[in-house]
Amino acid sequence: MEKMLKLMMTDTDSLLYHVVAEDLYSDMQKDKQLFDFSNYAQNHFLFDDVNAKKPGLFKDETAGIPIEEFVGLRSKMYSIKYGVVQQKRAKGILKSVVRNELKHSQYVNYVTCMFTIFI
């Protein structure tokens, strides 16, 4: 199977890719010198703190939990759903509102609304 890669989002110090691969974690293990796996669970086969906090390395911010859904509305306004986590960002909106009021489903609804044509 050929690997497929799609850049979903960039931010000041991060990239978000959609990766289709037969065994992504095996691929990452082959290039482990490029990654900081220090935030993985200690019982995860990729866990290694050798590269902890080294600048310039890739770090899986979801700590090995696959992302289920990503919604990017604009720069600095997105939601990522993985496991039981809903990581939401909305620059310019009070953090308490983002944390307590906004839901991942609302981000999905905004996209649906923007791209639905009513006749």
N, CA, C and O of each residue as an XYZ file, in Angstrom:
476
protein
N       0.849     -1.190      0.000
C       0.000      0.000      0.000
C       0.886      1.243      0.000
O       1.835      1.343      0.778
N       0.574      2.154     -0.853
C       1.322      3.412     -0.921
C       0.846      4.339      0.192
O      -0.351      4.456      0.458
N       1.796      4.985      0.828
C       1.445      5.934      1.894
C       0.849      7.189      1.277
O       1.281      7.650      0.220
N      -0.136      7.721      1.951
C      -0.739      8.968      1.504
C      -0.638      9.969      2.639
O      -0.889      9.642      3.799
N      -0.267     11.189      2.290
C      -0.045     12.246      3.267
C      -0.772     13.497      2.803
O      -0.683     13.881      1.637
N      -1.493     14.132      3.722
C      -2.185     15.375      3.386
C      -2.008     16.344      4.550
O      -2.319     16.014      5.694
N      -1.512     17.528      4.255
C      -1.356     18.560      5.276
C      -2.726     19.154      5.576
O      -3.392     19.684      4.687
N      -3.141     19.062      6.838
C      -4.461     19.537      7.238
C      -4.415     20.938      7.834
O      -5.341     21.729      7.651
N      -3.313     21.245      8.560
C      -3.251     22.517      9.266
C      -1.807     22.826      9.636
O      -1.005     21.926      9.887
N      -1.497     24.104      9.665
C      -0.219     24.548     10.221
C      -0.514     25.628     11.252
O      -1.512     26.343     11.166
N       0.368     25.723     12.212
C       0.293     26.778     13.211
C       1.721     27.235     13.457
O       2.643     26.739     12.809
N       1.918     28.144     14.352
C       3.241     28.705     14.609
C       4.293     27.630     14.821
O       5.377     27.699     14.240
N       3.989     26.652     15.635
C       4.986     25.622     15.960
C       4.457     24.206     15.769
O       4.936     23.272     16.412
N       3.472     24.042     14.887
C       2.915     22.701     14.720
C       2.394     22.466     13.310
O       2.095     23.396     12.560
N       2.298     21.192     12.987
C       1.734     20.720     11.728
C       0.745     19.613     12.063
O       0.946     18.868     13.022
N      -0.317     19.503     11.284
C      -1.246     18.396     11.453
C      -1.392     17.725     10.098
O      -1.824     18.347      9.127
N      -1.029     16.454     10.042
C      -1.107     15.674      8.813
C      -2.180     14.608      8.930
O      -2.417     14.059     10.006
N      -2.832     14.320      7.795
C      -3.669     13.130      7.680
C      -2.794     12.103      6.979
O      -2.361     12.319      5.848
N      -2.535     10.988      7.648
C      -1.630      9.970      7.120
C      -2.398      8.670      6.940
O      -3.049      8.188      7.867
N      -2.315      8.108      5.739
C      -2.866      6.784      5.485
C      -1.677      5.869      5.249
O      -0.900      6.076      4.317
N      -1.537      4.857      6.092
C      -0.425      3.910      5.985
C      -0.896      2.558      6.492
O      -1.841      2.470      7.276
N      -0.233      1.512      6.039
C      -0.593      0.179      6.499
C      -0.370      0.033      8.000
O      -1.229     -0.490      8.709
N       0.773      0.490      8.483
C       1.092      0.432      9.910
C       1.905      1.671     10.277
O       3.135      1.643     10.258
N       1.221      2.740     10.606
C       1.858      4.026     10.879
C       2.868      3.930     12.018
O       3.967      4.477     11.920
N       2.507      3.242     13.091
C       3.401      3.182     14.247
C       4.686      2.422     13.927
O       5.751      2.755     14.446
N       4.589      1.412     13.084
C       5.788      0.694     12.646
C       6.677      1.619     11.819
O       7.900      1.607     11.957
N       6.051      2.419     10.959
C       6.808      3.394     10.159
C       7.497      4.415     11.061
O       8.650      4.779     10.828
N       6.795      4.870     12.081
C       7.377      5.840     13.011
C       8.542      5.221     13.780
O       9.542      5.888     14.047
N       8.407      3.953     14.130
C       9.470      3.274     14.869
C      10.746      3.184     14.030
O      11.851      3.298     14.560
N      10.591      2.980     12.727
C      11.754      2.889     11.833
C      12.531      4.202     11.796
O      13.744      4.203     11.582
N      11.834      5.316     12.003
C      12.471      6.639     11.975
C      12.431      7.288     13.354
O      12.258      8.503     13.461
N      12.588      6.496     14.403
C      12.407      7.006     15.766
C      13.366      8.125     16.142
O      13.101      8.855     17.097
N      14.458      8.281     15.430
C      15.392      9.374     15.712
C      14.784     10.733     15.359
O      15.310     11.770     15.763
N      13.679     10.733     14.607
C      13.016     11.975     14.203
C      11.888     12.386     15.155
O      11.281     13.443     14.984
N      11.612     11.545     16.161
C      10.444     11.749     17.016
C      10.804     11.857     18.492
O      11.801     11.303     18.956
N       9.958     12.590     19.216
C       9.994     12.639     20.676
C       8.770     11.860     21.155
O       7.647     12.359     21.081
N       8.983     10.646     21.644
C       7.898      9.785     22.115
C       7.742      9.835     23.629
O       7.118      8.947     24.209
N       8.289     10.843     24.271
C       8.299     10.899     25.736
C       6.913     11.096     26.352
O       6.736     10.847     27.545
N       5.931     11.536     25.568
C       4.586     11.734     26.121
C       3.686     10.507     25.938
O       2.529     10.525     26.360
N       4.198      9.454     25.319
C       3.434      8.213     25.182
C       3.361      7.518     26.544
O       4.207      7.743     27.409
N       2.357      6.686     26.723
C       2.253      5.887     27.948
C       3.495      5.004     28.062
O       3.997      4.498     27.058
N       3.979      4.824     29.261
C       5.217      4.060     29.452
C       5.101      2.613     28.985
O       6.117      1.982     28.693
N       3.888      2.077     28.909
C       3.719      0.708     28.420
C       3.490      0.639     26.906
O       3.313     -0.453     26.365
N       3.490      1.787     26.211
C       3.359      1.817     24.751
C       4.693      1.411     24.149
O       5.746      1.838     24.622
N       4.653      0.576     23.091
C       5.900      0.063     22.528
C       6.790      1.153     21.930
O       7.981      0.921     21.724
N       6.244      2.328     21.648
C       7.062      3.422     21.113
C       7.618      4.345     22.197
O       8.463      5.194     21.911
N       7.158      4.188     23.426
C       7.625      5.090     24.477
C       9.148      5.080     24.560
O       9.786      4.027     24.587
N       9.708      6.290     24.601
C      11.159      6.460     24.751
C      11.382      7.915     25.133
O      10.890      8.815     24.452
N      12.110      8.155     26.204
C      12.340      9.541     26.620
C      13.727     10.053     26.235
O      14.162     11.095     26.725
N      14.417      9.329     25.367
C      15.758      9.737     24.923
C      15.718     11.098     24.226
O      16.608     11.926     24.425
N      14.690     11.327     23.414
C      14.588     12.577     22.652
C      13.681     13.610     23.318
O      13.248     14.556     22.660
N      13.390     13.451     24.591
C      12.464     14.353     25.288
C      12.911     15.806     25.181
O      14.037     16.166     25.524
N      11.983     16.625     24.693
C      12.156     18.085     24.610
C      13.307     18.543     23.713
O      13.764     19.680     23.830
N      13.780     17.663     22.814
C      14.814     18.083     21.863
C      14.146     18.918     20.773
O      13.157     18.480     20.185
N      14.664     20.100     20.497
C      14.051     20.942     19.465
C      14.221     20.338     18.073
O      15.215     19.672     17.781
N      13.223     20.588     17.223
C      13.293     20.173     15.831
C      12.758     18.788     15.549
O      12.756     18.357     14.396
N      12.301     18.073     16.570
C      11.777     16.730     16.364
C      10.253     16.760     16.303
O       9.620     17.672     16.835
N       9.674     15.762     15.655
C       8.228     15.619     15.615
C       7.751     15.062     16.952
O       8.418     14.230     17.568
N       6.571     15.543     17.395
C       5.971     15.020     18.622
C       4.487     14.799     18.367
O       3.791     15.684     17.868
N       4.026     13.637     18.707
C       2.616     13.291     18.572
C       1.877     13.879     19.768
O       1.943     13.331     20.868
N       1.179     14.981     19.563
C       0.522     15.683     20.668
C      -0.655     14.905     21.254
O      -1.143     15.235     22.335
N      -1.110     13.868     20.539
C      -2.193     13.043     21.077
C      -1.651     11.794     21.773
O      -2.423     10.920     22.168
N      -0.345     11.710     21.922
C       0.328     10.630     22.669
C      -0.076      9.235     22.202
O      -0.304      8.341     23.018
N      -0.162      9.056     20.899
C      -0.454      7.735     20.350
C      -1.924      7.413     20.203
O      -2.269      6.328     19.733
N      -2.800      8.323     20.590
C      -4.239      8.103     20.430
C      -4.631      8.633     19.050
O      -4.438      9.816     18.769
N      -5.180      7.773     18.183
C      -5.531      8.223     16.830
C      -6.587      9.334     16.840
O      -7.547      9.286     17.610
N      -6.398     10.320     15.985
C      -7.376     11.403     15.829
C      -8.575     10.855     15.064
O      -8.421     10.256     14.000
N      -9.756     11.061     15.609
C     -10.986     10.595     14.980
C     -11.532     11.619     13.991
O     -12.049     11.265     12.932
N     -11.407     12.906     14.358
C     -11.993     13.943     13.513
C     -11.278     15.268     13.745
O     -10.921     15.615     14.871
N     -11.081     15.995     12.654
C     -10.485     17.327     12.701
C     -11.388     18.276     11.930
O     -11.832     17.959     10.827
N     -11.657     19.432     12.507
C     -12.416     20.484     11.829
C     -11.606     21.765     11.939
O     -11.360     22.260     13.039
N     -11.195     22.298     10.797
C     -10.480     23.564     10.764
C     -11.347     24.617     10.108
O     -11.651     24.527      8.919
N     -11.743     25.605     10.870
C     -12.620     26.647     10.336
C     -11.834     27.803      9.737
O     -12.222     28.355      8.707
N     -10.736     28.168     10.375
C      -9.872     29.245      9.910
C      -8.595     29.190     10.737
O      -8.435     28.317     11.590
N      -7.704     30.110     10.485
C      -6.470     30.155     11.250
C      -6.784     30.298     12.738
O      -7.581     31.150     13.132
N      -6.159     29.467     13.552
C      -6.294     29.498     15.015
C      -7.716     29.217     15.505
O      -8.080     29.598     16.617
N      -8.520     28.544     14.664
C      -9.874     28.158     15.064
C     -10.151     26.750     14.538
O     -10.502     26.555     13.374
N      -9.980     25.769     15.445
C     -10.132     24.381     15.033
C     -10.527     23.516     16.224
O     -10.452     23.937     17.379
N     -10.952     22.295     15.907
C     -11.287     21.314     16.933
C     -10.763     19.956     16.488
O     -10.902     19.569     15.328
N     -10.158     19.240     17.435
C      -9.640     17.905     17.174
C     -10.264     16.966     18.194
O     -10.235     17.228     19.397
N     -10.831     15.864     17.697
C     -11.462     14.885     18.579
C     -10.651     13.594     18.539
O     -10.439     13.018     17.472
N     -10.197     13.142     19.716
C      -9.479     11.861     19.819
C      -9.733     11.252     21.190
O      -9.649     11.931     22.213
N     -10.044      9.967     21.193
C     -10.401      9.319     22.456
C     -11.565     10.051     23.095
O     -12.584     10.285     22.446
N     -11.423     10.413     24.352
C     -12.471     11.173     25.048
C     -12.178     12.672     25.034
O     -12.897     13.453     25.656
N     -11.126     13.070     24.329
C     -10.663     14.462     24.319
C     -11.268     15.232     23.148
O     -11.347     14.727     22.027
N     -11.687     16.450     23.427
C     -12.075     17.414     22.400
C     -11.175     18.625     22.598
O     -11.413     19.452     23.478
N     -10.141     18.720     21.773
C      -9.194     19.838     21.872
C      -9.689     20.945     20.949
O      -9.725     20.780     19.730
N     -10.072     22.076     21.543
C     -10.656     23.167     20.767
C      -9.817     24.424     20.901
O      -9.302     24.730     21.976
N      -9.688     25.146     19.799
C      -9.009     26.438     19.804
C      -9.909     27.426     19.067
O     -10.534     27.092     18.061
N      -9.960     28.642     19.589
C     -10.745     29.700     18.954
C     -10.148     31.036     19.386
O     -10.598     31.642     20.359
N      -9.141     31.484     18.661
C      -8.466     32.733     19.021
C      -9.457     33.891     18.972
O     -10.247     34.015     18.036
N      -9.397     34.724     19.987
C     -10.281     35.884     20.052
C     -11.536     35.635     20.877
O     -12.295     36.563     21.156
N     -11.750     34.388     21.263
C     -12.900     34.045     22.098
C     -12.368     33.675     23.480
O     -11.360     32.976     23.594
N     -13.038     34.138     24.518
C     -12.599     33.855     25.884
C     -12.345     32.361     26.082
O     -13.150     31.529     25.663
N     -11.227     32.027     26.722
C     -10.872     30.622     26.948
C     -11.954     29.885     27.726
O     -12.213     28.708     27.471
N     -12.582     30.567     28.669
C     -13.645     29.920     29.450
C     -14.838     29.556     28.561
O     -15.485     28.533     28.780
N     -15.126     30.385     27.566
C     -16.224     30.096     26.632
C     -15.849     28.903     25.763
O     -16.661     28.001     25.559
N     -14.616     28.897     25.249
C     -14.157     27.777     24.416
C     -14.219     26.483     25.228
O     -14.709     25.465     24.739
N     -13.733     26.521     26.445
C     -13.663     25.329     27.300
C     -15.058     24.845     27.717
O     -15.333     23.645     27.684
N     -15.931     25.770     28.107
C     -17.207     25.377     28.714
C     -18.411     25.399     27.779
O     -19.394     24.699     28.022
N     -18.345     26.181     26.731
C     -19.528     26.361     25.882
C     -19.407     25.707     24.506
O     -20.357     25.089     24.025
N     -18.248     25.840     23.876
C     -18.090     25.295     22.526
C     -17.901     23.790     22.565
O     -17.191     23.269     23.425
N     -18.529     23.099     21.642
C     -18.417     21.645     21.516
C     -17.878     21.315     20.119
O     -18.055     22.082     19.172
N     -17.223     20.169     20.016
C     -16.690     19.731     18.723
C     -17.812     19.673     17.681
O     -17.615     20.045     16.524
N     -18.977     19.206     18.098
C     -20.113     19.084     17.172
C     -20.511     20.440     16.585
O     -21.010     20.499     15.461
N     -20.299     21.525     17.327
C     -20.618     22.852     16.797
C     -19.664     23.221     15.662
O     -20.082     23.828     14.676
N     -18.403     22.865     15.790
C     -17.452     23.100     14.703
C     -17.902     22.334     13.455
O     -17.876     22.866     12.345
N     -18.315     21.079     13.654
C     -18.806     20.261     12.539
C     -20.031     20.922     11.918
O     -20.147     20.979     10.694
N     -20.946     21.420     12.745
C     -22.152     22.075     12.239
C     -21.825     23.321     11.425
O     -22.472     23.588     10.413
N     -20.824     24.085     11.859
C     -20.436     25.283     11.116
C     -19.970     24.921      9.717
O     -20.332     25.591      8.750
N     -19.172     23.870      9.598
C     -18.684     23.435      8.284
C     -19.848     22.954      7.430
O     -19.938     23.299      6.252
N     -20.736     22.162      8.014
C     -21.903     21.661      7.290
C     -22.746     22.823      6.785
O     -23.199     22.813      5.640
N     -22.955     23.810      7.623
C     -23.750     24.985      7.259
C     -23.092     25.775      6.134
O     -23.769     26.226      5.210
N     -21.765     25.942      6.211
C     -21.058     26.739      5.198
C     -21.093     26.085      3.827
O     -21.083     26.777      2.809
N     -21.133     24.746      3.791
C     -21.025     24.056      2.510
C     -22.315     23.386      2.069
O     -22.299     22.579      1.140
N     -23.427     23.700      2.712
C     -24.722     23.174      2.312
C     -25.441     24.244      1.502
O     -25.546     25.397      1.920
N     -25.926     23.846      0.349
C     -26.642     24.784     -0.526
C     -28.143     24.543     -0.359
O     -28.638     23.432     -0.551
N     -28.843     25.600     -0.002
C     -30.288     25.506      0.143
C     -30.943     26.039     -1.123
O     -30.592     27.114     -1.608
N     -31.888     25.288     -1.648
C     -32.589     25.712     -2.875
C     -34.037     25.983     -2.548
O     -34.811     26.351     -3.431
